[in-house]
Structure formats: C-alpha cells, structure tokens
Amino acid sequence: MNKIKQILEEKGIKQVWLADKLGKSFNTINGYAQNRTQPSLEVLFEIAKILNINVQDLIVSNTEREHER
C-alpha cells in the first residue's frame, strides 16, 4: 500500500485537505496516493511536515517492497 494513502487513512485526513495545505491540486495528491506519480523529495518533506511525521515514514524500503510482492 502507498505510504501517503496509508498515513492519511490512519490519521483520518482527506486528500483534499492535504492538497489545500500543500497548495497542490487534488489530482496531484491523488496521483501520489495511487502511485501514478511520485512526489519530489522536497514535496515529501513538505508532506511530512504538514502531517507531523518523519519523512522516513513516507518512504518504502526495498525490504518492504519485496514483502509486498
């Protein structure tokens, strides 16, 4: 599962809210959440700050990726 989508669901936060806080369109945030596009590192850091989490929480390690397959 996509980490952005997972964290938003865990925190009960809507993609529209994150889009507003980030100054991006809903379609952009939805693309991140659906793995259609990947945010830049700068945007990842902004998302982490907005969600009050560590940026590493948004990154899937190679080990985690292997377990998902």
N, C-alpha and C positions, 0 to 999 in steps of 0.2 A: 504494500500500500504506500502511496505517496505520503511523505512525512508532513508536508504542508497541510494536505487534506486531513490527515490523521490528527494533527495537533489542533486544527480548527474545530474538528468534531469533538475532541476531548474537552476543549475549552468552551464549547457551545457558541462559537463565533461563526458568523456567516461570511462567505466570500465577499459579499457586497460591502460589509463593514471594513474588511481588510483592504479592499480596493480603494475605498474612500480614504482611509488612513494613509495608504501608500501613494495616493494620487495616481492610481492606475485604473484602467477600465476593468469592469467585471470580467470581460472576455480574457483579458491578460491573466488575471488571478485564476480564473477557471482553467486556463491553459496550463498554468503551473500545477494546479491541483490534479489535473487529469494526465499529467506527464506528456502533454503535446509540445510544450516549450519548457525550457529551463531558465530560471532567473539567473542574472549575473551574480557574482559574489557580492557586489555592492548591494544589490536588491535583497539577497539572502540576509545580509547583516541588518538591513532596514526592517525586514520582516521579523527577524529575531528580536530586535529592539522593541518593535510595536507589540509583539506577543509576550514580551518579558521572559524570553527563554534564551538559552545558549545556542549560538549558531550551529554548533555540532549536532544539536537535536534535529536540525533540518536536513542533515546530510546522511545519506545511506552509505554505509561502508561496503566494501567489496564482500566481506564476510556475510553481512546481512543480505546482500543481493543474491549470493549463492544459496542461502537458506530459502529465499523466496521462490527459487526455481524448482 
